[in-house]
Amino acid sequence: MPQGFLPGIWFLITRHWRVFLSGVTTTLIIALLGTLIGFFLALPLVAFRILPSSPNDSTIYRIVRGVVGSLSKAYIQIFRGTPMIVQATVIYYGVIYLAGYWPAFIAGITVVGLNTAAYMAEILRGSVNAIDKGQYEAGTSLGMSYTMLMIKIIFPQAIKHALPAFGNEIIVNIKDTSVLSVIAVSDLFYSSRFLTTTYYRQFEVYFIVSVLYLIMTLSFSALLKGIEKKLHVRHHVELPTSQTTPEVMDL
């Protein structure tokens, strides 16, 4: 490897571009799939938290509502209150301890999905609460059940309003996949460590890595802004994100 910063950068890019490309691909797959999984897991979590109640509810319904609501709150509190790097080690080695071998790549997607679900549930809940109560009354007057009301009227509007926050979660997950190196997931950060141990030139390697992360996040940010513009999404609802300090919830 030649001496000098710029010659070293050029050498690494031209000789080992496959290493960086493989790391970028793995990072994007884990971030996108993890975010998608988190979104679908968040839907039942938020549904459990906003189940309606009335004085005429049966005892069984009240018990079920209390149980699923408490479990949803506990799940959100746990995953928002602990670092992803700790979650990755606990989940990965816990499954290996209980069931044996578990591919690190699958474990990484699972960890990102479970972590994202907690944040997306709070984002979506805030968006649902911001919808005008008249929407509920209109759906009820048309004879819609609670489930149909949520699927046809409430959730579509809530998802549209929460799109900027959802986009932010994708960008955050692209960066946060780097912590999965603790369980040997071959993302961009972990793959680059091979080059640092080969040439002992950490600065050049991690400079390239930082530029690649910046390119990915800026590209997705521009893409998401374009989608929001086409859908005419307004940033008038303040919603929590993974950068928001988790509040204490009553369990």
Contacts in CASP RR format, 6 or more apart in sequence:
PFRMAT RR
TARGET T0000
AUTHOR 0000-0000-0000
METHOD contacts of the structure
MODEL  1
MPQGFLPGIWFLITRHWRVFLSGVTTTLIIALLGTLIGFFLALPLVAFRI
LPSSPNDSTIYRIVRGVVGSLSKAYIQIFRGTPMIVQATVIYYGVIYLAG
YWPAFIAGITVVGLNTAAYMAEILRGSVNAIDKGQYEAGTSLGMSYTMLM
IKIIFPQAIKHALPAFGNEIIVNIKDTSVLSVIAVSDLFYSSRFLTTTYY
RQFEVYFIVSVLYLIMTLSFSALLKGIEKKLHVRHHVELPTSQTTPEVMD
L
1 8 0 8 1.000
1 11 0 8 1.000
1 12 0 8 1.000
1 199 0 8 1.000
1 201 0 8 1.000
2 8 0 8 1.000
2 11 0 8 1.000
5 203 0 8 1.000
5 204 0 8 1.000
8 201 0 8 1.000
8 204 0 8 1.000
9 204 0 8 1.000
9 207 0 8 1.000
9 208 0 8 1.000
12 195 0 8 1.000
12 204 0 8 1.000
12 205 0 8 1.000
12 208 0 8 1.000
13 20 0 8 1.000
13 208 0 8 1.000
16 195 0 8 1.000
19 191 0 8 1.000
19 192 0 8 1.000
19 194 0 8 1.000
19 195 0 8 1.000
20 188 0 8 1.000
20 191 0 8 1.000
20 192 0 8 1.000
20 208 0 8 1.000
20 209 0 8 1.000
20 212 0 8 1.000
22 186 0 8 1.000
22 191 0 8 1.000
23 186 0 8 1.000
23 187 0 8 1.000
23 188 0 8 1.000
23 190 0 8 1.000
23 191 0 8 1.000
23 192 0 8 1.000
24 188 0 8 1.000
24 212 0 8 1.000
24 216 0 8 1.000
26 105 0 8 1.000
26 185 0 8 1.000
26 186 0 8 1.000
26 187 0 8 1.000
26 188 0 8 1.000
26 191 0 8 1.000
27 174 0 8 1.000
27 177 0 8 1.000
27 187 0 8 1.000
27 188 0 8 1.000
27 216 0 8 1.000
28 174 0 8 1.000
28 216 0 8 1.000
29 109 0 8 1.000
30 105 0 8 1.000
30 108 0 8 1.000
30 109 0 8 1.000
30 112 0 8 1.000
30 173 0 8 1.000
30 177 0 8 1.000
30 180 0 8 1.000
30 185 0 8 1.000
30 187 0 8 1.000
31 112 0 8 1.000
31 170 0 8 1.000
31 173 0 8 1.000
31 174 0 8 1.000
31 177 0 8 1.000
32 170 0 8 1.000
33 109 0 8 1.000
33 112 0 8 1.000
33 113 0 8 1.000
34 109 0 8 1.000
34 112 0 8 1.000
34 113 0 8 1.000
34 116 0 8 1.000
34 173 0 8 1.000
35 112 0 8 1.000
35 113 0 8 1.000
35 116 0 8 1.000
35 166 0 8 1.000
35 169 0 8 1.000
35 170 0 8 1.000
35 173 0 8 1.000
37 109 0 8 1.000
37 110 0 8 1.000
37 112 0 8 1.000
37 113 0 8 1.000
37 116 0 8 1.000
37 117 0 8 1.000
38 112 0 8 1.000
38 113 0 8 1.000
38 114 0 8 1.000
38 116 0 8 1.000
38 117 0 8 1.000
38 120 0 8 1.000
39 116 0 8 1.000
39 117 0 8 1.000
39 120 0 8 1.000
39 166 0 8 1.000
41 113 0 8 1.000
41 114 0 8 1.000
41 116 0 8 1.000
41 117 0 8 1.000
41 120 0 8 1.000
41 121 0 8 1.000
42 116 0 8 1.000
42 117 0 8 1.000
42 118 0 8 1.000
42 120 0 8 1.000
42 121 0 8 1.000
42 123 0 8 1.000
42 124 0 8 1.000
43 124 0 8 1.000
43 155 0 8 1.000
45 72 0 8 1.000
45 75 0 8 1.000
45 76 0 8 1.000
45 117 0 8 1.000
45 118 0 8 1.000
45 121 0 8 1.000
46 72 0 8 1.000
46 121 0 8 1.000
46 124 0 8 1.000
46 125 0 8 1.000
46 128 0 8 1.000
47 150 0 8 1.000
48 68 0 8 1.000
48 69 0 8 1.000
48 71 0 8 1.000
48 72 0 8 1.000
49 69 0 8 1.000
49 72 0 8 1.000
49 73 0 8 1.000
49 121 0 8 1.000
49 125 0 8 1.000
50 125 0 8 1.000
50 128 0 8 1.000
50 129 0 8 1.000
51 65 0 8 1.000
51 68 0 8 1.000
51 69 0 8 1.000
52 146 0 8 1.000
53 62 0 8 1.000
53 65 0 8 1.000
57 65 0 8 1.000
70 251 0 8 1.000
72 121 0 8 1.000
73 249 0 8 1.000
73 250 0 8 1.000
73 251 0 8 1.000
74 251 0 8 1.000
75 117 0 8 1.000
75 118 0 8 1.000
76 118 0 8 1.000
76 121 0 8 1.000
76 122 0 8 1.000
76 249 0 8 1.000
77 246 0 8 1.000
77 248 0 8 1.000
77 249 0 8 1.000
77 251 0 8 1.000
78 118 0 8 1.000
79 87 0 8 1.000
79 114 0 8 1.000
79 115 0 8 1.000
79 117 0 8 1.000
79 118 0 8 1.000
79 119 0 8 1.000
80 118 0 8 1.000
80 119 0 8 1.000
80 122 0 8 1.000
80 246 0 8 1.000
81 246 0 8 1.000
83 179 0 8 1.000
84 111 0 8 1.000
84 112 0 8 1.000
84 115 0 8 1.000
84 176 0 8 1.000
84 179 0 8 1.000
85 179 0 8 1.000
85 182 0 8 1.000
87 111 0 8 1.000
87 114 0 8 1.000
87 115 0 8 1.000
88 107 0 8 1.000
88 108 0 8 1.000
88 111 0 8 1.000
88 179 0 8 1.000
88 180 0 8 1.000
88 182 0 8 1.000
88 183 0 8 1.000
89 182 0 8 1.000
89 183 0 8 1.000
91 107 0 8 1.000
91 110 0 8 1.000
91 111 0 8 1.000
91 114 0 8 1.000
92 102 0 8 1.000
92 104 0 8 1.000
92 107 0 8 1.000
92 108 0 8 1.000
92 111 0 8 1.000
92 183 0 8 1.000
93 183 0 8 1.000
95 102 0 8 1.000
95 107 0 8 1.000
96 102 0 8 1.000
104 180 0 8 1.000
104 183 0 8 1.000
104 184 0 8 1.000
104 185 0 8 1.000
104 186 0 8 1.000
105 185 0 8 1.000
105 186 0 8 1.000
107 183 0 8 1.000
107 185 0 8 1.000
108 177 0 8 1.000
108 180 0 8 1.000
108 183 0 8 1.000
108 185 0 8 1.000
111 180 0 8 1.000
112 173 0 8 1.000
112 176 0 8 1.000
112 177 0 8 1.000
112 180 0 8 1.000
116 169 0 8 1.000
116 173 0 8 1.000
116 242 0 8 1.000
119 169 0 8 1.000
119 240 0 8 1.000
119 241 0 8 1.000
119 242 0 8 1.000
120 166 0 8 1.000
120 169 0 8 1.000
122 239 0 8 1.000
122 240 0 8 1.000
123 162 0 8 1.000
123 165 0 8 1.000
123 166 0 8 1.000
123 169 0 8 1.000
123 239 0 8 1.000
123 240 0 8 1.000
123 241 0 8 1.000
124 155 0 8 1.000
124 158 0 8 1.000
124 159 0 8 1.000
124 162 0 8 1.000
126 158 0 8 1.000
126 162 0 8 1.000
126 237 0 8 1.000
126 239 0 8 1.000
126 240 0 8 1.000
127 157 0 8 1.000
127 158 0 8 1.000
127 159 0 8 1.000
127 161 0 8 1.000
127 162 0 8 1.000
127 165 0 8 1.000
127 237 0 8 1.000
127 239 0 8 1.000
128 154 0 8 1.000
128 155 0 8 1.000
128 158 0 8 1.000
130 158 0 8 1.000
130 161 0 8 1.000
130 237 0 8 1.000
131 154 0 8 1.000
131 157 0 8 1.000
131 158 0 8 1.000
131 161 0 8 1.000
135 153 0 8 1.000
135 154 0 8 1.000
135 157 0 8 1.000
136 149 0 8 1.000
136 154 0 8 1.000
138 153 0 8 1.000
139 149 0 8 1.000
139 153 0 8 1.000
140 149 0 8 1.000
144 152 0 8 1.000
144 153 0 8 1.000
159 166 0 8 1.000
160 231 0 8 1.000
160 233 0 8 1.000
161 233 0 8 1.000
161 234 0 8 1.000
161 237 0 8 1.000
161 239 0 8 1.000
162 237 0 8 1.000
162 239 0 8 1.000
163 224 0 8 1.000
163 227 0 8 1.000
163 228 0 8 1.000
163 231 0 8 1.000
163 233 0 8 1.000
164 224 0 8 1.000
164 228 0 8 1.000
164 233 0 8 1.000
164 235 0 8 1.000
164 239 0 8 1.000
165 239 0 8 1.000
165 240 0 8 1.000
165 241 0 8 1.000
167 220 0 8 1.000
167 224 0 8 1.000
168 241 0 8 1.000
168 242 0 8 1.000
168 243 0 8 1.000
169 241 0 8 1.000
169 242 0 8 1.000
170 220 0 8 1.000
170 224 0 8 1.000
171 217 0 8 1.000
171 220 0 8 1.000
171 221 0 8 1.000
171 224 0 8 1.000
172 241 0 8 1.000
172 242 0 8 1.000
172 243 0 8 1.000
174 213 0 8 1.000
174 216 0 8 1.000
174 217 0 8 1.000
174 220 0 8 1.000
175 213 0 8 1.000
175 217 0 8 1.000
176 242 0 8 1.000
177 185 0 8 1.000
177 187 0 8 1.000
177 188 0 8 1.000
177 189 0 8 1.000
178 187 0 8 1.000
178 188 0 8 1.000
178 189 0 8 1.000
178 190 0 8 1.000
178 213 0 8 1.000
180 187 0 8 1.000
180 190 0 8 1.000
181 187 0 8 1.000
181 189 0 8 1.000
181 190 0 8 1.000
181 193 0 8 1.000
184 190 0 8 1.000
188 209 0 8 1.000
188 212 0 8 1.000
188 213 0 8 1.000
189 209 0 8 1.000
192 205 0 8 1.000
192 206 0 8 1.000
192 208 0 8 1.000
192 209 0 8 1.000
195 201 0 8 1.000
195 205 0 8 1.000
196 202 0 8 1.000
196 205 0 8 1.000
196 206 0 8 1.000
199 205 0 8 1.000
END
